[in-house]
């Protein structure tokens, strides 16, 4: 279905990111800008710009004169990015002010939505992404949040593939609930520790599956 043109470049980038994460552009496959432009109903220029952006972010490989290819799943990439996120997300949480009732309520609401969407893996992963964004949104270091947002795109692709391969439809919300309980109790150090631990365990679980 053609997409709207407001703003076109960002929308094309967002659509291609979804295709990569959902596995509709499989690891190792060639990516052709003309075919994608036709699919999205746009010219090749914004598609090419989005492909270059995704290449800079490490989701695609670009070869001189050979176009683009989706990066194969790689344990080292997953391990390296996971190790960074296990340090950076707790750092952002420590820098943020104490969460007020409104933010805690929003986080709790997202957990309930995740529990109600267990039969839709894509929806659960989307809600999990939003949960992490809300958790950290008041961090005053915007550069840190931008880095985290870029890095998170990498394990998200692995998570979709892992859930498909394992035949699972959703994610456990236990660690979300534990982090929320710690924050409600004013124990931010424990919340940060739980967040770090979840990243490390989750990455280890997915890493053991990557061929």
C-alpha positions in Angstrom: 0.0 0.0 0.0 1.5 3.4 -0.9 2.4 5.5 2.0 1.7 9.2 2.6 4.3 11.9 2.0 4.5 13.6 5.4 7.5 13.4 5.9 8.3 11.1 3.1 12.0 10.2 3.9 11.2 9.3 7.5 8.2 7.2 6.5 10.2 5.3 4.0 12.9 4.7 6.6 10.3 3.5 9.1 8.6 1.1 6.6 11.9 -0.4 5.6 12.9 -0.8 9.3 9.7 -2.7 9.9 10.3 -5.0 6.9 13.8 -5.8 8.2 12.6 -6.4 11.8 9.6 -8.6 10.7 11.9 -10.7 8.5 10.1 -9.8 5.3 13.6 -8.8 4.1 15.4 -12.0 5.3 19.0 -12.0 6.6 21.5 -12.3 3.8 19.0 -11.3 1.0 19.7 -8.6 -1.6 17.7 -5.4 -1.3 16.7 -3.7 -4.5 15.7 -0.1 -4.4 13.6 -0.2 -7.5 11.4 -3.1 -6.2 11.0 -1.4 -2.8 10.1 2.0 -4.4 7.4 0.2 -6.4 6.1 -1.6 -3.3 5.9 1.7 -1.3 4.6 3.8 -4.2 7.5 6.3 -4.0 10.5 7.2 -6.2 13.8 5.5 -5.8 15.5 8.6 -4.2 13.9 8.4 -0.7 14.3 4.6 -0.8 18.0 5.0 -1.6 18.4 7.5 1.2 16.7 5.2 3.7 18.9 2.3 2.6 22.0 4.3 3.1 20.8 5.3 6.6 20.1 1.7 7.5 23.5 0.8 6.2 25.1 3.4 8.5 23.1 2.0 11.4 24.4 -1.5 10.7 21.2 -3.3 9.5 22.3 -3.4 5.9 25.6 -4.0 4.2 26.6 -1.8 1.2 29.0 -2.9 -1.4 30.6 -0.7 -4.1 28.5 -1.4 -7.2 26.7 -4.3 -5.6 23.8 -2.6 -3.9 22.6 -3.5 -0.4 22.3 -6.8 1.4 20.5 -7.5 4.7 23.2 -8.3 7.3 23.1 -12.0 8.4 22.3 -12.7 12.0 25.6 -12.7 13.9 26.2 -13.7 17.5 29.0 -11.2 17.9 26.8 -8.3 16.8 24.0 -9.3 19.2 26.4 -9.8 22.1 28.2 -6.5 21.5 25.0 -4.4 21.1 23.4 -6.2 24.1 26.3 -5.4 26.3 26.1 -1.7 25.4 22.3 -1.6 26.1 22.8 -3.4 29.4 24.9 -0.5 30.5 23.3 2.5 28.7 19.6 1.9 29.6 20.3 1.7 33.4 22.5 4.8 33.0 19.6 6.7 31.4 17.2 5.5 34.2 19.7 6.7 36.8 19.9 10.1 35.2 16.1 10.5 34.9 14.1 12.1 37.7 12.0 9.9 40.0 9.0 8.7 38.0 5.7 10.4 39.0 2.3 8.7 39.3 1.5 9.5 35.6 4.6 7.8 34.2 4.1 4.8 36.5 0.5 4.5 35.4 1.5 4.6 31.7 4.1 1.9 32.3 1.6 -0.2 34.1 -0.9 0.2 31.3 1.6 -0.9 28.7 2.3 -4.0 30.8 -1.4 -4.9 30.8 -1.7 -4.3 27.1 1.3 -6.7 26.6 -0.5 -9.3 28.7 -3.6 -8.9 26.6 -1.7 -9.2 23.3 0.1 -12.4 23.9 -1.3 -13.9 20.6 0.3 -11.2 18.5 4.1 -11.2 18.7 4.6 -8.1 16.6 2.2 -6.1 18.8 3.8 -7.3 22.0 7.3 -6.3 20.7 5.9 -2.9 19.7 4.4 -2.4 23.2 7.7 -3.5 24.8 9.5 -0.9 22.7 7.1 1.8 23.9 7.5 0.6 27.5 11.2 1.2 27.4 10.8 4.6 25.7 8.4 5.7 28.5 10.7 4.3 31.2 13.6 6.5 30.0 11.8 9.4 28.3 12.6 11.9 31.1 16.3 11.3 31.0 17.8 14.8 30.3 20.7 13.4 28.2 19.0 13.4 24.8 22.2 12.2 23.0 22.2 9.1 25.2 18.5 8.4 24.3 19.3 8.8 20.6 22.1 6.3 20.9 19.9 3.8 22.8 17.1 4.2 20.2 19.6 3.4 17.4 21.1 0.4 19.2 17.7 -1.1 20.1 16.9 -1.6 16.4 19.6 -4.4 16.3 18.3 -6.8 18.9 14.7 -6.2 17.8 15.4 -7.9 14.5 16.9 -10.9 16.4 13.9 -11.0 18.7 11.4 -11.3 15.9 13.4 -14.1 14.3 13.9 -15.8 17.6 10.2 -15.8 18.5 9.3 -17.1 15.0 11.8 -19.9 15.2 10.8 -20.9 18.8 7.1 -20.8 17.9 6.5 -18.3 20.6 3.9 -15.5 20.3 4.8 -13.2 23.1 7.2 -12.0 25.8 7.1 -12.5 29.5 6.1 -9.3 31.4 7.7 -10.5 34.7 10.7 -8.3 34.4 8.6 -5.2 33.5 6.5 -5.8 36.7 9.7 -6.2 38.8 11.2 -3.0 37.6 7.9 -1.1 38.2 7.6 -2.6 41.7 11.1 -1.3 42.5 10.4 2.2 41.1 7.1 2.4 43.1 9.1 1.5 46.2 11.6 4.2 45.6 14.4 1.7 45.0 15.8 3.0 41.7 19.2 1.2 42.2 17.4 -2.1 42.2 15.3 -1.1 39.2 18.5 -0.3 37.3 20.0 -3.6 38.4 16.9 -5.5 37.2 17.0 -3.7 33.9 20.7 -4.6 33.3 20.2 -8.2 34.4 17.2 -8.6 32.0 19.2 -7.3 29.1 22.1 -9.7 29.8 19.9 -12.7 30.3 17.8 -12.0 27.3 20.8 -11.5 25.0 22.3 -14.8 26.3 19.1 -16.6 25.5 18.9 -15.3 22.0 22.6 -15.7 21.4 22.4 -19.4 22.2 19.8 -19.7 19.4 21.6 -17.8 16.6 23.2 -20.3 14.2 
